[in-house]
Amino acid sequence: MATESGTSDLDAETGLEVDAALAGLDALDIPTAQRRPLAARAWAATWPKIGALALFLLLWQIVVWSGWKPTYLLPGPGKALSEFGSRLGTGHFWDALARTLVRAVEGYALAVVIGVVVGVVVSRSTILRTAVGSFITALQTMPSIVWFPLAILLFKLSESAILFVVVLGAAPSVANGVIYGVDYVPPLLVRVGRSMGARGFSLYRYIVAPAALPSVLAGLKQGWAFCWRSLMAGELLVIVPGHSSVGADLQNSRELIDTVGVMASMITVFVVGVLVDAAFNTADQQMRVRRGLIAEGTSAVRAARGGRGPGAAGGGVDPAGGSVDGTVPHQPADAGAGGADGGHAGSAG
């Protein structure tokens, strides 16, 4: 009886070990909602950018110290940043920035509408894809500057000329993002959707559109980049009388040989680009989190990154050799399973 009681205790303990090991393995595959504090996440996302910016400013200052160009042609970062800071306190700066951003939003919105419509139509028709697919890519590769002679002839020096070039610069990128997103939708997903009764618009809404979203988002981001570049080129070439803008200020500073002003305007363009890129990166991050492609809270991801910490679930396995709560010693799953089989064999014997 004593032997049977000891064997039962051994079986129970071995079973607990196996359960703990299996629970830990299951926890590796389950994304958890464990997140670092907001301040820690903000600092982790910010300090690399600050370091890169500091390195760039240092290299800039070294070039100035080298005497490659006189300081009135190539001022140091201190003067340029000081001028940029002083402009922030003027109403003219905000008026110019507001007009530039309004142009960018209007042109980009129109380009998105046109690009999405063209992309959906072309992706659904083999004939259209063969006929105009390469034309869209050719339009995307054309420098926006080459459109301005035609735009000026058609619309003269007006807002419409700038809008025309911005749309032509951004819409092909958006259209290509939609087309390639639809092309790379796994056929298995389409078959599953059809087997569940999805047809026509519902198939695109619930199956094709979500599967193509990563490529579409990449096309939207690239479309914004082309939109912003086209707009800056347009504001340098097409200066509408009475309409201040960032590009017009940049051109005026160049004509006055005000290099500090040129640098300050370039910093403005750069800052807007960084902020918009951060917005796109946030949208991309959220999309990947919702799809389970990012799970910073799982022990598997932390282990792959060389991190240490408890498992994702209460019964998870600590890589160091113990369970998460420290109550059950850890053994490899195979060993535990073998022990369990041996215990049952001994009991049967």
Secondary structure, 3 states (H helix, E strand, C coil): CHHHHHHHHHHHHHHHHHHHHHHHHHHHCCCCCCCCCHHHHHHHHHHHHHHHHHHHHHHHHHHHHCCCCCCCCCCCHHHHHHHHHHHCCCHHHHHHHHHHHHHHHHHHHHHHHHHHHHHHHHHHCHHHHHHHHHHHHHHHHCCHHHHHHHHHHHHCCCHHHHHHHHHHHHHHHHHHHHHHHHHCCCHHHHHHHHHCCCCCHHHHHHHHHHHHHHHHHHHHHHHHHHHHHHHHHHHHHCCCCCCCCHHHHHHHHHHCCCHHHHHHHHHHHHHHHHHHHHHHHHHHHHHHHHCCCCCCCCHHHHHHCCCCCCCCCCCCECCCCEECCCCCECCCHHHHHHHHHHHHHHHHC
